[in-house]
Amino acid sequence: MFTLALSFMCQIGLLGMDQSFMRMYFEKEEKDRNGLAWLCIVFSIGITILMLGCLFPFWPRISLILFEGQNFSAVILLGSCLFLSIIDRFTTSVVRMKKKGNVYSVTRIVNSVINAVVVICYAKFIAPTFHAIVWGTVFSSFSSIIISVTSEKQFWKCRIETALFNRQEVKQIFSYGFPLVPVFIITVLFQGMDKLALRTYSTFNEIGLYVAANKIIFPLTVIQSGFSLYWYPLALETYEANHMNYSFFETMFKYMSVMVLISASAILVLKDIIVLILAPAYRNAVRIMPFLILVPLMYILTEVTGLGVGFKKRTNISIVNIAAAALANFTGNYFLVPIYGAQGAAFSTGIAYIVYFSFRTYVSYRLFPVHYPIYQYLPSFCILLAFLFINTFYIVPWFVNFLLFFIIIVIHRKTMLDLLQKGIKELGINT
């Protein structure tokens, strides 16, 4: 409940300012980017102070809802975590926009390690309560801020005064970021709908299996995170350099489609081996996992095809995409979870991400008409969906899934070879 409250409040406090900063980053001269960052931070912190000021008189009731008791220290920690999370978002965004992947990786690793150490030490030596997680969040966020700011000390020298009095810039920041607030809130609900449905219509055993199934696809989630980190700044920089460079985005879609198809089929082949890392009680998760593969993979493709809304600063229509996906997810979970449990939740979630991809791609195309070769890859994706369905509801030997892997390799061998050659060439240049 603490994490859920922190996530919602963080989205309200940010007010989409972090997205405005990243979108406008490459539009600014190098000397003006610092002012843009400080302007966005000041507005976010101001909104956060106002929000906490309105909520503070009701802290006993808020504490009762979140923590089942009047816990003033926990409420204070929630506010502290909120400020740290907002600052952390901006400092890591700067590292991300500068495409310093090594610094970003160190930041995330240190964040995770410190979080784990603080949680374990607090639970072992002080008290095994949820306060351990809270203090873990405080210290890990603080460590991320220190590393990010230290790596960009020159950037964070305060030069905000000129930006604060630029009304046109303030208007642009709010017009881009503010419509994203309801989008992010619906996104939180969309991403948590499967767990809520399982909690409402199914059993804790099914929830445990569902969480275990998500662990199986963790390698794909890592790929998704890494791609998103690298792709968005590169795409913005490319667009700002040449608004008509459609071929770059078409080529990226082609390469990522092949990577997605190969990754999905490889996970299906290896699923019976990967599942052995789980405790025996959770190995039935292998029947739940297949459609969850679509979550990170469709998100990767959506990141490529759905950039038009951001490029053209039409964030007010973003809510259409996420609302359509949320409706599909809710409908699927409502009808399927009571019957099929975690398998129904996974199926609904996977299909919802296809809906999200379809709507966001279409809306983006109307604004930024890149002719992605979607129909060229549609037959392969249909074959993949058929295999996902079979693996969900039937016991499938490994060689059947290997057949899918072989088919994908044969169909897209030319693109694979091209991608491999480019990778070797790039590696040679860097070396």
GIVENTA-V627560 format. One record per residue. PHI is phi in degrees with one decimal (none if undefined). OMEGA is omega in degrees with one decimal (NA if undefined). Layout:
BEGIN
phi = <PHI	PHI>
omega = <OMEGA	OMEGA>
END
This chain:
BEGIN
phi = <none	-60.8	-63.9	-63.9	-62.9	-62.6	-63.6	-65.0	-67.5	-64.6	-65.1	-70.0	-64.1	-66.4	56.1	74.9	-65.0	-64.6	-70.0	-62.8	-60.8	-67.7	-66.4	-93.1	-57.4	-80.6	-80.3	-96.1	-68.7	-54.0	-71.8	-97.1	-70.6	-62.2	-61.5	-61.5	-63.3	-65.8	-61.4	-64.0	-65.4	-59.6	-64.8	-64.2	-64.5	-61.0	-62.9	-65.8	-62.3	-61.9	-63.6	-65.4	-63.0	-73.1	-86.4	-57.5	-58.9	-103.3	-58.9	-61.3	-70.6	-61.9	-63.3	-64.9	-67.8	-82.5	-121.6	57.7	170.8	-87.0	-123.2	-64.2	-63.1	-66.5	-66.9	-62.6	-65.5	-62.0	-64.7	-64.0	-61.7	-63.4	-61.7	-64.0	-64.2	-67.3	-64.6	-59.4	-60.1	-74.4	-65.7	-73.8	-65.1	-63.4	-60.4	-65.8	-68.2	-82.4	56.9	-95.1	-62.8	-67.3	-66.5	-61.3	-62.8	-60.2	-59.8	-67.3	-66.5	-61.0	-55.3	-66.9	-65.0	-63.1	-57.3	-64.3	-63.2	-65.1	-60.3	-66.1	-64.6	-63.7	-65.4	-82.9	-106.0	-114.1	-163.6	-81.6	-122.1	-65.6	-60.0	-60.2	-67.1	-63.2	-66.4	-60.4	-65.7	-61.4	-68.5	-68.7	-64.6	-63.4	-66.3	-62.1	-63.1	-60.0	-66.2	-64.1	-68.9	-61.2	-72.6	-130.4	-58.7	-64.5	-64.7	-88.0	-66.8	-65.9	-140.2	-101.0	-57.7	-71.4	-71.3	-62.0	-102.9	-93.8	-61.9	-62.8	-68.6	-60.4	-62.6	-63.7	-62.2	-70.2	-66.6	-83.8	-82.5	-60.8	-63.0	-80.6	-60.5	-62.7	-62.1	-67.9	-65.6	-64.3	-62.3	-59.5	-66.8	-59.1	-74.8	-102.0	-63.6	-64.5	-66.8	-64.1	-65.6	-64.6	-66.0	-82.8	-107.7	-130.1	-116.0	-65.5	-61.2	-65.8	-63.5	-61.1	-65.3	-65.5	-63.7	-62.8	-62.4	-66.6	-67.9	-64.1	-91.4	-55.3	-57.0	-70.3	-64.7	-64.0	-61.0	-60.1	-63.1	-63.9	-65.5	-61.2	-59.1	-82.7	-74.1	-60.1	-61.6	-64.0	-63.6	-63.5	-63.2	-65.3	-65.1	-66.2	-72.9	-156.1	-64.0	-105.7	-81.2	-69.3	-61.6	-59.9	-73.8	-62.8	-65.1	-63.5	-62.8	-61.0	-65.8	-70.6	-61.7	-64.8	-62.1	-63.7	-63.2	-66.1	-61.7	-62.4	-67.3	-66.1	-62.9	-63.4	-64.9	-93.5	-59.7	-72.7	-87.3	-59.4	-65.4	-67.3	-74.5	-86.6	-62.2	-51.8	-66.3	-107.3	-75.1	-70.1	-62.5	-62.9	-84.5	-96.1	-62.2	-48.4	-72.6	-69.2	-57.4	-67.3	-61.6	-69.6	-73.4	-68.6	-65.2	-60.6	-65.3	-65.3	-62.0	-80.0	-88.2	-105.2	-83.5	-58.8	-61.6	-70.6	-58.8	-91.3	57.0	-106.7	-65.8	-65.0	-98.5	-64.1	-64.1	-62.7	-64.0	-72.1	-66.2	-62.7	-66.4	-64.2	-63.5	-62.8	-66.6	-62.9	-61.6	-62.1	-65.1	-62.4	-91.0	-97.2	-62.5	-60.7	-95.5	-108.1	62.9	-64.3	-62.8	-65.3	-65.4	-65.1	-60.0	-63.2	-66.2	-61.0	-65.2	-62.1	-71.2	-66.8	-61.4	-60.9	-59.5	-64.5	-67.0	-67.3	-65.3	-64.5	-63.1	-63.1	-63.0	-64.4	-99.9	-138.0	-75.1	-87.7	-88.9	-66.1	-78.3	-64.2	-65.6	-66.4	-104.0	-59.4	-58.1	-64.4	-68.0	-64.7	-62.7	-60.1	-60.7	-61.9	-67.8	-63.1	-63.7	-62.3	-68.5	-76.6	-109.5	-139.2	-83.7	-119.5	-68.2	-61.4	-69.8	-67.9	-69.0	-63.9	-61.7	-60.6	-57.2	-65.9	-61.3	-61.9	-61.2	-66.2	-63.5	-113.4	-62.6	-65.7	-65.0	-61.8	-63.8	-61.5	-64.5	-64.0	-63.8	-64.1	-65.0	-64.7	-63.3	-63.2	-63.1	-64.7	-64.2	-65.9	-66.9>
omega = <175.9	-178.7	179.3	179.1	179.7	-179.3	-179.5	-177.1	179.1	179.3	178.6	-179.9	179.3	178.7	179.3	-177.0	179.5	177.7	176.8	179.1	-178.2	-179.0	-174.6	-174.2	-176.1	174.7	-175.9	169.4	-177.4	-176.7	-176.9	-175.7	176.7	179.3	177.5	-179.6	-179.2	178.1	179.9	179.5	-178.9	179.1	-179.7	178.6	177.8	177.9	-179.9	177.9	179.0	-179.7	180.0	177.4	178.4	-176.3	-172.1	179.2	-177.8	-174.1	179.3	-179.6	178.4	179.1	179.1	180.0	-174.2	-168.5	179.3	178.1	179.6	-175.2	-174.7	-178.8	178.8	178.5	177.3	178.5	177.4	177.4	178.8	178.3	-179.6	178.4	-179.3	-179.4	-179.6	178.3	178.4	-179.9	-177.9	-177.8	177.7	176.6	177.4	178.1	-178.9	-178.0	175.7	176.6	175.5	-174.9	-179.8	178.0	179.5	179.9	178.0	179.4	-179.3	-179.2	178.7	177.7	-177.5	-178.3	-179.8	177.3	-177.8	-178.0	-179.0	179.9	-177.4	-178.8	179.8	-178.6	-176.0	-171.1	-179.7	179.2	179.3	-179.3	-179.6	176.8	178.2	179.6	-179.7	179.8	174.6	178.2	-179.9	-175.9	-179.4	177.2	179.6	179.6	178.2	-179.9	-178.4	-178.2	-177.5	-178.9	-179.9	-179.0	-179.0	-176.5	-178.5	-178.1	-171.0	171.7	-166.7	174.4	-172.6	-167.1	-177.8	-178.0	-174.8	-175.1	176.5	-174.4	-178.8	180.0	177.7	179.1	179.2	-179.5	-178.5	-177.6	177.8	-171.9	-172.8	179.1	-178.7	-178.3	177.1	177.4	-178.5	179.1	176.8	178.4	177.2	178.0	179.7	-177.3	178.8	-175.2	-179.6	179.0	178.3	179.5	178.2	178.6	-176.3	-169.9	-174.2	-173.8	177.1	177.2	178.4	177.1	178.4	178.0	-179.4	178.1	178.1	178.6	176.8	177.6	-178.6	-177.8	-178.2	177.9	178.7	177.2	176.9	177.7	179.3	-178.8	179.7	179.4	-179.5	178.8	-174.9	-166.5	-171.9	176.5	179.5	-179.7	178.9	-179.5	179.0	-179.5	-179.1	178.8	-178.6	-177.1	-175.4	-178.1	-177.2	-174.4	178.9	-178.2	175.8	179.5	179.3	177.3	-180.0	-179.0	-176.6	176.3	178.5	178.7	178.8	-179.1	179.8	-179.8	-179.9	-179.3	178.6	178.1	177.8	179.0	-173.1	-171.8	-178.3	174.9	-179.4	-175.6	-179.5	177.8	-179.7	173.9	-177.0	-177.3	-175.4	-174.0	172.2	177.8	-179.8	177.9	-178.1	-171.0	-167.2	-176.0	175.4	175.4	-176.9	-175.4	179.5	-174.7	176.5	177.3	177.5	-179.6	178.3	176.8	179.8	-171.7	-172.3	-174.2	-175.0	-178.9	179.0	-179.9	-176.7	177.0	178.0	-175.5	179.7	179.7	178.7	-176.8	178.2	-178.2	-175.6	178.4	177.7	179.2	179.6	177.9	178.2	-179.6	179.6	-179.0	-180.0	179.6	-178.4	-175.9	-170.9	-176.7	177.5	-177.5	-172.6	177.5	-176.0	177.1	177.2	178.5	179.6	178.8	-178.5	-178.8	178.9	179.3	179.4	178.2	172.8	176.7	179.1	177.5	-175.7	-178.0	-176.8	178.3	-179.2	-179.4	179.3	-178.8	179.4	-178.3	-175.9	-166.0	172.9	-178.5	178.3	-178.7	-175.9	-176.8	177.9	-177.5	-177.6	178.5	179.4	178.8	176.5	176.0	178.0	179.6	178.2	178.6	177.4	179.7	-179.5	-179.1	179.9	-171.1	179.3	174.5	-173.1	175.9	-172.6	-175.1	175.6	177.4	175.8	176.3	176.3	179.3	-179.5	180.0	179.9	180.0	-177.4	-177.0	-172.2	-176.8	-178.2	178.2	178.4	180.0	177.9	-180.0	179.3	179.5	177.9	178.9	179.1	179.6	179.7	179.5	179.3	178.7	-178.8	179.9	NA>
END
